[in-house]
Amino acid sequence: MPWELLSVLGIGLLLGFRHAFDPDHFIAVSTITSRTGNVLKATVTGIYWGLGHTLTLLLVGMPFIALKTGIPSTVETAMEVVVGLMLVLLGWTTFRSFQQRRTPDFEEAGKSEKGKWDSDKKTNLKSFLIGVVHGMAGSGALVLLTMTSLESLTEAVLYILVFGSGTILGMGMFAVLLGFSFTYAAKRFQKAERVIGMAAGAVSFLFGFYYIQAVLF
């Protein structure tokens, strides 16, 4: 493998890692992980987000790269607005969920093991779908970068996979830190989990509106 390609892939890995920490990304994942309850579940949630994000970059980006054309700006703008609306909805539902808790263990009380498993699957699916939306909104810049940096379709696929791996790694590490922080706070301070969850929901809700106006105006 040529050194030039290796250097491009190395940069792609770093860019993917950095990309995971874009404000709309970490706010969304922070909001979801606030509801997971422990470090392992939080980490899995972050990884599912990264998988959804990477899959979409690959599926959406490759046709445009193969045709050597960019994604229309109107489509990019529309997808960015969808991201903002998603953050608003995610923030609102999370805020209301924690607001209605009477005790830190309100949601877990009375749940069977199957019920908890089903809840975890829904959380992971939600995280994956949010990653899909983020991937659709972020495809344009990656397509442009890939077309100008690489010569073949095979190299482009490899670059997107490496970029996506960096994103998964970055968000997975971020989710670990979130999981430890939320778990520590919940054990040390009474009602901390509820307060943190409501705060995360409020931030996502408000940032979603800010994000939409920044895209449109």
CORMO-V457539 format. One record per residue. N is the residue number from 0. NEAR is the number of other C-alpha atoms within 10 Angstrom. D_CENTER is the distance of its C-alpha to the mean C-alpha in Angstrom with 1 decimal. Layout:
BEGIN
N|NEAR|D_CENTER  N|NEAR|D_CENTER
END
This chain:
BEGIN
0|5|31.5  1|6|32.4  2|8|31.5  3|10|30.1  4|16|27.5  5|12|26.7  6|11|26.2  7|16|23.9  8|20|21.8  9|16|21.8  10|16|20.7  11|25|17.9  12|23|16.7  13|17|16.8  14|16|15.2  15|24|12.2  16|23|12.1  17|16|12.6  18|20|10.0  19|26|7.2  20|15|9.0  21|10|9.3  22|12|10.0  23|18|7.9  24|19|4.6  25|18|6.5  26|21|8.3  27|28|6.1  28|24|5.3  29|24|8.9  30|26|10.2  31|25|9.3  32|28|10.7  33|26|13.6  34|23|14.9  35|21|14.9  36|18|18.1  37|19|18.1  38|20|16.8  39|14|16.6  40|19|14.8  41|30|12.1  42|23|11.9  43|21|11.8  44|29|9.0  45|32|6.8  46|26|8.6  47|25|8.2  48|31|4.5  49|30|6.1  50|22|9.1  51|24|8.1  52|28|6.9  53|28|10.2  54|19|12.3  55|23|12.0  56|28|12.8  57|21|15.7  58|13|17.0  59|18|16.8  60|26|17.7  61|19|20.6  62|15|22.9  63|17|22.9  64|22|23.4  65|13|26.2  66|9|27.8  67|14|27.4  68|12|26.2  69|17|23.4  70|18|21.2  71|9|23.2  72|10|22.2  73|9|22.6  74|13|20.0  75|18|17.5  76|15|18.5  77|15|18.2  78|19|14.7  79|22|13.8  80|21|15.7  81|18|13.9  82|24|10.6  83|26|12.9  84|18|14.5  85|19|11.5  86|28|10.8  87|25|14.5  88|16|14.8  89|22|12.1  90|28|13.9  91|19|17.2  92|17|16.9  93|23|15.6  94|24|18.4  95|14|21.0  96|16|20.1  97|24|20.8  98|13|23.6  99|12|25.4  100|14|25.4  101|11|28.9  102|14|28.3  103|18|25.4  104|13|25.9  105|13|26.4  106|15|23.8  107|14|24.9  108|9|28.6  109|10|30.3  110|12|27.5  111|10|28.7  112|10|27.0  113|9|26.2  114|12|24.8  115|14|22.4  116|12|21.5  117|12|20.8  118|15|18.7  119|17|16.6  120|13|16.3  121|12|15.3  122|21|12.5  123|23|11.2  124|16|11.8  125|18|10.0  126|25|6.8  127|22|7.8  128|18|8.8  129|25|6.0  130|27|4.5  131|22|8.2  132|20|8.7  133|27|6.6  134|28|8.6  135|26|11.7  136|22|11.6  137|20|11.4  138|24|14.0  139|20|17.0  140|13|17.0  141|19|16.3  142|26|19.1  143|17|21.4  144|13|20.9  145|23|21.4  146|19|24.5  147|11|26.1  148|14|25.5  149|16|26.3  150|11|29.3  151|12|28.6  152|15|26.2  153|9|26.1  154|16|25.0  155|23|22.3  156|18|20.9  157|15|21.2  158|25|19.5  159|24|16.4  160|20|16.3  161|22|16.8  162|26|14.3  163|29|11.7  164|21|13.2  165|25|12.8  166|29|9.1  167|25|9.1  168|20|11.8  169|22|10.4  170|29|7.3  171|23|10.0  172|17|12.4  173|20|10.6  174|27|10.1  175|21|13.8  176|15|14.9  177|21|13.4  178|24|15.0  179|17|18.3  180|14|18.4  181|25|17.9  182|19|20.3  183|15|22.8  184|15|22.9  185|19|23.3  186|12|26.2  187|11|27.9  188|9|27.8  189|12|28.8  190|16|26.4  191|17|23.8  192|25|21.1  193|24|22.0  194|16|22.2  195|19|18.8  196|25|17.2  197|24|19.0  198|18|18.2  199|26|14.5  200|30|15.0  201|21|17.4  202|20|15.3  203|30|12.5  204|26|15.5  205|15|17.4  206|21|14.7  207|26|14.0  208|15|17.7  209|13|17.9  210|20|15.3  211|20|17.3  212|12|20.6  213|12|19.5  214|13|18.6  215|10|21.9  216|6|24.2
END
